Amino acid sequence: MAEEQSATTIADFEKSLDELEKLVRDLEQGELSLEQSLAAFERGVKLTRECQQALKNAEQRVEQLVQNSDGSLETKPFTPDNNGQ
C-alpha cells in the first residue's frame, strides 16, 4: 500500500514538474495575454508549492529509512562513486 502510494506521489511530482516547466517556457516566450500570463503564474505558484511539499515528504521518508535504532541518523555525504554503499 505505502509502495503504491509512493509510486503515485512520484508520478504526481514528475507530472507537476513537467507542467511547471511548460508554464515557464510559455511565459518566457512572451506570447500570452496578460490574463493568460497571470493564470499561468498562479498555476505555477501552486505547482511549485506542491512540488516543494512532495520533496519535503520524500526527505522525511529518507530520514526515517536511515534512522538508526537509537534514534540517531546515519548520514554519509553522497558521492556518485559510492554506488549506494
N, C-alpha and C positions, 0 to 999 in steps of 0.2 A: 504494500500500500504506500509506504513512505517513498519507496523507489519509484513507483508510478507517479506520485505527486512531484518528486524531484525532476523527473523527465519532463513533466508538463511545465514546471516552473522554468526549466532551462529552455524549453521550446518557446515559452511565452517571452522570456527575456530576449532571446535571439530575434523573435518576430518584432518585438518592440524596438530593439536596436536597429533592425533593418528599416522599420518605418521612420524612426528618428533620423537616420542617415538620408533617407529620401526627402524628408521635410527640409533638412538643411540644404540639400542640393537645390530643391525647388526655391527656397528663399534666396540662396546665393545667386541664382540665375536672374533674379530681379524682375521676372515677368508676371508675378502675381499682383492682383489688385491689392489695395490697402486692406480691404476686408478679408481677402483670402490670406494675406500675409499675417494678419492678426489671428485668424483662426488656426493657421499652421503653427504660429508661435505658441499659442495657447495649448495646442495638442502636443507640441514638442516639450513644453514645460511639464505636462502631465506624464508623458513618456519618460522623461528624464527622472522624475521622482519615482516612477515605478521601477526603472532600472536600478536606481540607487538603492531602493529597498530590497530588490532581489539580490543585489551584490552584498548588502549588509546581512541578509539571511544566509547567503552562501558562506560568508565569513564566519558567522556564528556556528554553522554546521561543521566547518573545517576545525574550528577551535574545539568543538565537542569531540570530534573524531581523534584529535591528537592530545586530548587531555589525559594526563597520567592518573593512575588510581588514587594518588594522594591529592589530586585536585590541581596540581601544577601543570602548566602547559609545556609540552616538549616543543621547543622551537628550534628550527635549523634554518639558516639562510638558504633560500632557493638558488640553486645553480643548475643550469641545464645538464651539467656533467654528472649530477647525482643519479640520474635515471630512476628517481623515485625512492632512493635509498637514504 
